[in-house]
Amino acid sequence: MSLAADNFDYRTQDFSKGPRRYFILGEDENPTPAKLQIEAIHKYEQQTEHKNSSIKLKHAGHIIPSDAPADYLEKILSVIKYEKLIK
């Protein structure tokens, strides 16, 4: 999602092709990027029917691994565990 800040509009992607995705967002993200991220996630969920694909982290902004490294790692590991369960 960080590419959205570099003139890359993630909302233009065809999400129907490609892997299952999970989005980890910082609760303290700036409003403009947060709005674009949420729009992209809604589009992803509509195109793929993969609901609940996003996770919000408290006390994190745009650079989540730096802002909340332990929480970020915990969420990544929970996604990996979940993926193993559904396969």
KOLGU-4560 file (N, C-alpha, C; in nm, 3 decimals, padded with zeros to 5 digits):
<recs>
<n_xx: 00.082 n_yy: -00.119 n_zz: 00.000 ca_xx: 00.000 ca_yy: 00.000 ca_zz: 00.000 c_xx: 00.086 c_yy: 00.125 c_zz: 00.000 mol: A seq: 1 type: MET>
<n_xx: 00.212 n_yy: 00.114 n_zz: 00.039 ca_xx: 00.296 ca_yy: 00.233 ca_zz: 00.046 c_xx: 00.319 c_yy: 00.293 c_zz: -00.092 mol: A seq: 2 type: SER>
<n_xx: 00.302 n_yy: 00.214 n_zz: -00.197 ca_xx: 00.322 ca_yy: 00.267 ca_zz: -00.331 c_xx: 00.219 c_yy: 00.373 c_zz: -00.366 mol: A seq: 3 type: LEU>
<n_xx: 00.106 n_yy: 00.376 n_zz: -00.297 ca_xx: 00.005 ca_yy: 00.478 ca_zz: -00.323 c_xx: 00.061 c_yy: 00.618 c_zz: -00.301 mol: A seq: 4 type: ALA>
<n_xx: 00.159 n_yy: 00.630 n_zz: -00.214 ca_xx: 00.220 ca_yy: 00.760 ca_zz: -00.186 c_xx: 00.314 c_yy: 00.803 c_zz: -00.298 mol: A seq: 5 type: ALA>
<n_xx: 00.352 n_yy: 00.712 n_zz: -00.384 ca_xx: 00.446 ca_yy: 00.741 ca_zz: -00.492 c_xx: 00.376 c_yy: 00.746 c_zz: -00.628 mol: A seq: 6 type: ASP>
<n_xx: 00.258 n_yy: 00.808 n_zz: -00.631 ca_xx: 00.180 ca_yy: 00.822 ca_zz: -00.755 c_xx: 00.135 c_yy: 00.689 c_zz: -00.814 mol: A seq: 7 type: ASN>
<n_xx: 00.126 n_yy: 00.588 n_zz: -00.734 ca_xx: 00.074 ca_yy: 00.458 ca_zz: -00.776 c_xx: -00.063 c_yy: 00.445 c_zz: -00.713 mol: A seq: 8 type: PHE>
<n_xx: -00.163 n_yy: 00.426 n_zz: -00.795 ca_xx: -00.300 ca_yy: 00.416 ca_zz: -00.743 c_xx: -00.341 c_yy: 00.270 c_zz: -00.736 mol: A seq: 9 type: ASP>
<n_xx: -00.337 n_yy: 00.217 n_zz: -00.618 ca_xx: -00.367 ca_yy: 00.075 ca_zz: -00.595 c_xx: -00.512 c_yy: 00.041 c_zz: -00.632 mol: A seq: 10 type: TYR>
<n_xx: -00.597 n_yy: 00.143 n_zz: -00.637 ca_xx: -00.738 ca_yy: 00.120 ca_zz: -00.669 c_xx: -00.759 c_yy: 00.083 c_zz: -00.814 mol: A seq: 11 type: ARG>
<n_xx: -00.659 n_yy: 00.102 n_zz: -00.898 ca_xx: -00.675 ca_yy: 00.071 ca_zz: -01.041 c_xx: -00.641 c_yy: -00.074 c_zz: -01.074 mol: A seq: 12 type: THR>
<n_xx: -00.602 n_yy: -00.151 n_zz: -00.976 ca_xx: -00.561 ca_yy: -00.290 ca_zz: -00.999 c_xx: -00.680 c_yy: -00.380 c_zz: -01.028 mol: A seq: 13 type: GLN>
<n_xx: -00.655 n_yy: -00.484 n_zz: -01.107 ca_xx: -00.754 ca_yy: -00.589 ca_zz: -01.127 c_xx: -00.724 c_yy: -00.696 c_zz: -01.023 mol: A seq: 14 type: ASP>
<n_xx: -00.796 n_yy: -00.691 n_zz: -00.914 ca_xx: -00.771 ca_yy: -00.782 ca_zz: -00.803 c_xx: -00.823 c_yy: -00.922 c_zz: -00.828 mol: A seq: 15 type: PHE>
<n_xx: -00.904 n_yy: -00.940 n_zz: -00.932 ca_xx: -00.959 ca_yy: -01.073 ca_zz: -00.958 c_xx: -00.851 c_yy: -01.171 c_zz: -01.001 mol: A seq: 16 type: SER>
<n_xx: -00.739 n_yy: -01.118 n_zz: -01.043 ca_xx: -00.624 ca_yy: -01.201 ca_zz: -01.081 c_xx: -00.517 c_yy: -01.184 c_zz: -00.974 mol: A seq: 17 type: LYS>
<n_xx: -00.451 n_yy: -01.290 n_zz: -00.942 ca_xx: -00.344 ca_yy: -01.278 ca_zz: -00.844 c_xx: -00.376 c_yy: -01.347 c_zz: -00.714 mol: A seq: 18 type: GLY>
<n_xx: -00.284 n_yy: -01.337 n_zz: -00.620 ca_xx: -00.297 ca_yy: -01.410 ca_zz: -00.493 c_xx: -00.396 c_yy: -01.345 c_zz: -00.397 mol: A seq: 19 type: PRO>
<n_xx: -00.432 n_yy: -01.419 n_zz: -00.296 ca_xx: -00.511 ca_yy: -01.365 ca_zz: -00.186 c_xx: -00.424 c_yy: -01.262 c_zz: -00.114 mol: A seq: 20 type: ARG>
<n_xx: -00.484 n_yy: -01.153 n_zz: -00.074 ca_xx: -00.408 ca_yy: -01.045 ca_zz: -00.011 c_xx: -00.466 c_yy: -01.013 c_zz: 00.126 mol: A seq: 21 type: ARG>
<n_xx: -00.379 n_yy: -00.966 n_zz: 00.213 ca_xx: -00.417 ca_yy: -00.913 ca_zz: 00.343 c_xx: -00.355 c_yy: -00.775 c_zz: 00.355 mol: A seq: 22 type: TYR>
<n_xx: -00.427 n_yy: -00.684 n_zz: 00.415 ca_xx: -00.382 ca_yy: -00.546 ca_zz: 00.427 c_xx: -00.368 c_yy: -00.511 c_zz: 00.575 mol: A seq: 23 type: PHE>
<n_xx: -00.252 n_yy: -00.468 n_zz: 00.615 ca_xx: -00.228 ca_yy: -00.425 ca_zz: 00.752 c_xx: -00.213 c_yy: -00.274 c_zz: 00.749 mol: A seq: 24 type: ILE>
<n_xx: -00.304 n_yy: -00.207 n_zz: 00.818 ca_xx: -00.311 ca_yy: -00.061 ca_zz: 00.816 c_xx: -00.281 c_yy: -00.005 c_zz: 00.954 mol: A seq: 25 type: LEU>
<n_xx: -00.221 n_yy: 00.112 n_zz: 00.956 ca_xx: -00.197 ca_yy: 00.182 ca_zz: 01.081 c_xx: -00.317 c_yy: 00.269 c_zz: 01.117 mol: A seq: 26 type: GLY>
<n_xx: -00.361 n_yy: 00.259 n_zz: 01.239 ca_xx: -00.476 ca_yy: 00.338 ca_zz: 01.285 c_xx: -00.448 c_yy: 00.488 c_zz: 01.276 mol: A seq: 27 type: GLU>
<n_xx: -00.321 n_yy: 00.527 n_zz: 01.287 ca_xx: -00.283 ca_yy: 00.668 ca_zz: 01.286 c_xx: -00.233 c_yy: 00.715 c_zz: 01.149 mol: A seq: 28 type: ASP>
<n_xx: -00.270 n_yy: 00.645 n_zz: 01.044 ca_xx: -00.233 ca_yy: 00.685 ca_zz: 00.908 c_xx: -00.291 c_yy: 00.823 c_zz: 00.878 mol: A seq: 29 type: GLU>
<n_xx: -00.223 n_yy: 00.898 n_zz: 00.794 ca_xx: -00.274 ca_yy: 01.028 ca_zz: 00.751 c_xx: -00.407 c_yy: 01.008 c_zz: 00.677 mol: A seq: 30 type: ASN>
<n_xx: -00.501 n_yy: 01.102 n_zz: 00.689 ca_xx: -00.634 ca_yy: 01.083 ca_zz: 00.632 c_xx: -00.639 c_yy: 01.057 c_zz: 00.482 mol: A seq: 31 type: PRO>
<n_xx: -00.559 n_yy: 01.126 n_zz: 00.403 ca_xx: -00.566 ca_yy: 01.106 ca_zz: 00.258 c_xx: -00.520 c_yy: 00.967 c_zz: 00.216 mol: A seq: 32 type: THR>
<n_xx: -00.401 n_yy: 00.921 n_zz: 00.257 ca_xx: -00.363 ca_yy: 00.784 ca_zz: 00.221 c_xx: -00.458 c_yy: 00.680 c_zz: 00.281 mol: A seq: 33 type: PRO>
<n_xx: -00.508 n_yy: 00.705 n_zz: 00.401 ca_xx: -00.601 ca_yy: 00.610 ca_zz: 00.464 c_xx: -00.726 c_yy: 00.594 c_zz: 00.380 mol: A seq: 34 type: ALA>
<n_xx: -00.778 n_yy: 00.703 n_zz: 00.328 ca_xx: -00.898 ca_yy: 00.699 ca_zz: 00.244 c_xx: -00.871 c_yy: 00.616 c_zz: 00.118 mol: A seq: 35 type: LYS>
<n_xx: -00.757 n_yy: 00.639 n_zz: 00.054 ca_xx: -00.723 ca_yy: 00.564 ca_zz: -00.067 c_xx: -00.704 c_yy: 00.416 c_zz: -00.037 mol: A seq: 36 type: LEU>
<n_xx: -00.642 n_yy: 00.386 n_zz: 00.077 ca_xx: -00.621 ca_yy: 00.247 ca_zz: 00.116 c_xx: -00.755 c_yy: 00.176 c_zz: 00.139 mol: A seq: 37 type: GLN>
<n_xx: -00.845 n_yy: 00.241 n_zz: 00.209 ca_xx: -00.975 ca_yy: 00.181 ca_zz: 00.237 c_xx: -01.053 c_yy: 00.159 c_zz: 00.108 mol: A seq: 38 type: ILE>
<n_xx: -01.048 n_yy: 00.254 n_zz: 00.016 ca_xx: -01.114 ca_yy: 00.237 ca_zz: -00.113 c_xx: -01.056 c_yy: 00.118 c_zz: -00.189 mol: A seq: 39 type: GLU>
<n_xx: -00.925 n_yy: 00.103 n_zz: -00.187 ca_xx: -00.860 ca_yy: -00.010 ca_zz: -00.255 c_xx: -00.901 c_yy: -00.142 c_zz: -00.191 mol: A seq: 40 type: ALA>
<n_xx: -00.908 n_yy: -00.145 n_zz: -00.060 ca_xx: -00.948 ca_yy: -00.268 ca_zz: 00.010 c_xx: -01.092 c_yy: -00.305 c_zz: -00.023 mol: A seq: 41 type: ILE>
<n_xx: -01.180 n_yy: -00.207 n_zz: -00.027 ca_xx: -01.319 ca_yy: -00.234 ca_zz: -00.063 c_xx: -01.328 c_yy: -00.291 c_zz: -00.205 mol: A seq: 42 type: HIS>
<n_xx: -01.251 n_yy: -00.233 n_zz: -00.295 ca_xx: -01.250 ca_yy: -00.283 ca_zz: -00.433 c_xx: -01.197 c_yy: -00.426 c_zz: -00.437 mol: A seq: 43 type: LYS>
<n_xx: -01.089 n_yy: -00.452 n_zz: -00.365 ca_xx: -01.034 ca_yy: -00.587 ca_zz: -00.359 c_xx: -01.139 c_yy: -00.686 c_zz: -00.308 mol: A seq: 44 type: TYR>
<n_xx: -01.207 n_yy: -00.650 n_zz: -00.199 ca_xx: -01.306 ca_yy: -00.741 ca_zz: -00.141 c_xx: -01.425 c_yy: -00.762 c_zz: -00.233 mol: A seq: 45 type: GLU>
<n_xx: -01.464 n_yy: -00.661 n_zz: -00.308 ca_xx: -01.573 ca_yy: -00.676 ca_zz: -00.404 c_xx: -01.533 c_yy: -00.768 c_zz: -00.519 mol: A seq: 46 type: GLN>
<n_xx: -01.413 n_yy: -00.750 n_zz: -00.571 ca_xx: -01.369 ca_yy: -00.828 ca_zz: -00.686 c_xx: -01.337 c_yy: -00.972 c_zz: -00.651 mol: A seq: 47 type: GLN>
<n_xx: -01.294 n_yy: -00.998 n_zz: -00.529 ca_xx: -01.247 ca_yy: -01.132 ca_zz: -00.494 c_xx: -01.339 c_yy: -01.207 c_zz: -00.399 mol: A seq: 48 type: THR>
<n_xx: -01.431 n_yy: -01.136 n_zz: -00.335 ca_xx: -01.519 ca_yy: -01.193 ca_zz: -00.232 c_xx: -01.440 c_yy: -01.243 c_zz: -00.111 mol: A seq: 49 type: GLU>
<n_xx: -01.317 n_yy: -01.195 n_zz: -00.095 ca_xx: -01.237 ca_yy: -01.224 ca_zz: 00.025 c_xx: -01.267 c_yy: -01.113 c_zz: 00.126 mol: A seq: 50 type: HIS>
<n_xx: -01.357 n_yy: -01.141 n_zz: 00.216 ca_xx: -01.398 ca_yy: -01.041 ca_zz: 00.315 c_xx: -01.301 c_yy: -01.039 c_zz: 00.432 mol: A seq: 51 type: LYS>
<n_xx: -01.306 n_yy: -00.933 n_zz: 00.507 ca_xx: -01.221 ca_yy: -00.917 ca_zz: 00.627 c_xx: -01.073 c_yy: -00.933 c_zz: 00.595 mol: A seq: 52 type: ASN>
<n_xx: -01.030 n_yy: -00.869 n_zz: 00.489 ca_xx: -00.891 ca_yy: -00.882 ca_zz: 00.444 c_xx: -00.798 c_yy: -00.778 c_zz: 00.506 mol: A seq: 53 type: SER>
<n_xx: -00.853 n_yy: -00.690 n_zz: 00.589 ca_xx: -00.767 ca_yy: -00.586 ca_zz: 00.646 c_xx: -00.759 c_yy: -00.598 c_zz: 00.798 mol: A seq: 54 type: SER>
<n_xx: -00.645 n_yy: -00.554 n_zz: 00.849 ca_xx: -00.617 ca_yy: -00.555 ca_zz: 00.992 c_xx: -00.567 c_yy: -00.415 c_zz: 01.026 mol: A seq: 55 type: ILE>
<n_xx: -00.623 n_yy: -00.354 n_zz: 01.130 ca_xx: -00.578 ca_yy: -00.222 ca_zz: 01.174 c_xx: -00.496 c_yy: -00.236 c_zz: 01.300 mol: A seq: 56 type: LYS>
<n_xx: -00.381 n_yy: -00.170 n_zz: 01.301 ca_xx: -00.295 ca_yy: -00.172 ca_zz: 01.419 c_xx: -00.303 c_yy: -00.038 c_zz: 01.493 mol: A seq: 57 type: LEU>
<n_xx: -00.325 n_yy: -00.048 n_zz: 01.623 ca_xx: -00.324 ca_yy: 00.072 ca_zz: 01.706 c_xx: -00.181 c_yy: 00.124 c_zz: 01.719 mol: A seq: 58 type: LYS>
<n_xx: -00.170 n_yy: 00.251 n_zz: 01.740 ca_xx: -00.040 ca_yy: 00.316 ca_zz: 01.765 c_xx: 00.057 c_yy: 00.300 c_zz: 01.649 mol: A seq: 59 type: HIS>
<n_xx: 00.005 n_yy: 00.293 n_zz: 01.528 ca_xx: 00.091 ca_yy: 00.283 ca_zz: 01.410 c_xx: 00.039 c_yy: 00.379 c_zz: 01.304 mol: A seq: 60 type: ALA>
<n_xx: 00.132 n_yy: 00.436 n_zz: 01.230 ca_xx: 00.096 ca_yy: 00.525 ca_zz: 01.122 c_xx: 00.127 c_yy: 00.460 c_zz: 00.988 mol: A seq: 61 type: GLY>
<n_xx: 00.195 n_yy: 00.533 n_zz: 00.902 ca_xx: 00.222 ca_yy: 00.484 ca_zz: 00.767 c_xx: 00.330 c_yy: 00.376 c_zz: 00.764 mol: A seq: 62 type: HIS>
<n_xx: 00.432 n_yy: 00.391 n_zz: 00.845 ca_xx: 00.544 ca_yy: 00.296 ca_zz: 00.845 c_xx: 00.525 c_yy: 00.199 c_zz: 00.961 mol: A seq: 63 type: ILE>
<n_xx: 00.435 n_yy: 00.106 n_zz: 00.943 ca_xx: 00.393 ca_yy: 00.016 ca_zz: 01.050 c_xx: 00.508 c_yy: -00.064 c_zz: 01.112 mol: A seq: 64 type: ILE>
<n_xx: 00.598 n_yy: -00.123 n_zz: 01.033 ca_xx: 00.705 ca_yy: -00.202 ca_zz: 01.096 c_xx: 00.791 c_yy: -00.119 c_zz: 01.192 mol: A seq: 65 type: PRO>
<n_xx: 00.805 n_yy: 00.010 n_zz: 01.165 ca_xx: 00.883 ca_yy: 00.097 ca_zz: 01.255 c_xx: 00.800 c_yy: 00.145 c_zz: 01.374 mol: A seq: 66 type: SER>
<n_xx: 00.673 n_yy: 00.172 n_zz: 01.349 ca_xx: 00.586 ca_yy: 00.227 ca_zz: 01.454 c_xx: 00.544 c_yy: 00.122 c_zz: 01.557 mol: A seq: 67 type: ASP>
<n_xx: 00.518 n_yy: 00.001 n_zz: 01.512 ca_xx: 00.467 ca_yy: -00.105 ca_zz: 01.601 c_xx: 00.524 c_yy: -00.240 c_zz: 01.559 mol: A seq: 68 type: ALA>
<n_xx: 00.656 n_yy: -00.258 n_zz: 01.571 ca_xx: 00.718 ca_yy: -00.380 ca_zz: 01.518 c_xx: 00.666 c_yy: -00.510 c_zz: 01.579 mol: A seq: 69 type: PRO>
<n_xx: 00.645 n_yy: -00.514 n_zz: 01.708 ca_xx: 00.598 ca_yy: -00.639 ca_zz: 01.771 c_xx: 00.455 c_yy: -00.672 c_zz: 01.728 mol: A seq: 70 type: ALA>
<n_xx: 00.369 n_yy: -00.571 n_zz: 01.724 ca_xx: 00.231 ca_yy: -00.593 ca_zz: 01.681 c_xx: 00.226 c_yy: -00.634 c_zz: 01.534 mol: A seq: 71 type: ASP>
<n_xx: 00.311 n_yy: -00.571 n_zz: 01.453 ca_xx: 00.317 ca_yy: -00.604 ca_zz: 01.311 c_xx: 00.357 c_yy: -00.750 c_zz: 01.292 mol: A seq: 72 type: TYR>
<n_xx: 00.460 n_yy: -00.792 n_zz: 01.361 ca_xx: 00.505 ca_yy: -00.931 ca_zz: 01.351 c_xx: 00.394 c_yy: -01.026 c_zz: 01.397 mol: A seq: 73 type: LEU>
<n_xx: 00.327 n_yy: -00.993 n_zz: 01.505 ca_xx: 00.218 ca_yy: -01.078 ca_zz: 01.556 c_xx: 00.109 c_yy: -01.095 c_zz: 01.450 mol: A seq: 74 type: GLU>
<n_xx: 00.072 n_yy: -00.987 n_zz: 01.382 ca_xx: -00.033 ca_yy: -00.994 ca_zz: 01.279 c_xx: 00.014 c_yy: -01.074 c_zz: 01.159 mol: A seq: 75 type: LYS>
<n_xx: 00.138 n_yy: -01.055 n_zz: 01.117 ca_xx: 00.192 ca_yy: -01.133 ca_zz: 01.005 c_xx: 00.188 c_yy: -01.281 c_zz: 01.038 mol: A seq: 76 type: ILE>
<n_xx: 00.231 n_yy: -01.317 n_zz: 01.158 ca_xx: 00.231 ca_yy: -01.458 ca_zz: 01.198 c_xx: 00.089 c_yy: -01.513 c_zz: 01.207 mol: A seq: 77 type: LEU>
<n_xx: -00.007 n_yy: -01.432 n_zz: 01.250 ca_xx: -00.145 ca_yy: -01.480 ca_zz: 01.256 c_xx: -00.202 c_yy: -01.503 c_zz: 01.116 mol: A seq: 78 type: SER>
<n_xx: -00.164 n_yy: -01.419 n_zz: 01.020 ca_xx: -00.208 ca_yy: -01.440 ca_zz: 00.881 c_xx: -00.149 c_yy: -01.570 c_zz: 00.827 mol: A seq: 79 type: VAL>
<n_xx: -00.022 n_yy: -01.593 n_zz: 00.853 ca_xx: 00.043 ca_yy: -01.716 ca_zz: 00.806 c_xx: -00.026 c_yy: -01.838 c_zz: 00.868 mol: A seq: 80 type: ILE>
<n_xx: -00.054 n_yy: -01.832 n_zz: 00.996 ca_xx: -00.122 ca_yy: -01.943 ca_zz: 01.064 c_xx: -00.260 c_yy: -01.966 c_zz: 01.004 mol: A seq: 81 type: LYS>
<n_xx: -00.334 n_yy: -01.858 n_zz: 00.980 ca_xx: -00.468 ca_yy: -01.869 ca_zz: 00.921 c_xx: -00.461 c_yy: -01.931 c_zz: 00.782 mol: A seq: 82 type: TYR>
<n_xx: -00.367 n_yy: -01.887 n_zz: 00.701 ca_xx: -00.352 ca_yy: -01.941 ca_zz: 00.566 c_xx: -00.325 c_yy: -02.091 c_zz: 00.569 mol: A seq: 83 type: GLU>
<n_xx: -00.246 n_yy: -02.136 n_zz: 00.663 ca_xx: -00.218 ca_yy: -02.279 ca_zz: 00.676 c_xx: -00.345 c_yy: -02.355 c_zz: 00.713 mol: A seq: 84 type: LYS>
<n_xx: -00.431 n_yy: -02.296 n_zz: 00.795 ca_xx: -00.555 ca_yy: -02.361 ca_zz: 00.837 c_xx: -00.655 c_yy: -02.376 c_zz: 00.723 mol: A seq: 85 type: LEU>
<n_xx: -00.661 n_yy: -02.277 n_zz: 00.634 ca_xx: -00.764 ca_yy: -02.282 ca_zz: 00.529 c_xx: -00.719 c_yy: -02.358 c_zz: 00.405 mol: A seq: 86 type: ILE>
<n_xx: -00.594 n_yy: -02.398 n_zz: 00.401 ca_xx: -00.547 ca_yy: -02.473 ca_zz: 00.283 c_xx: -00.567 c_yy: -02.620 c_zz: 00.300 mol: A seq: 87 type: LYS>
</recs>
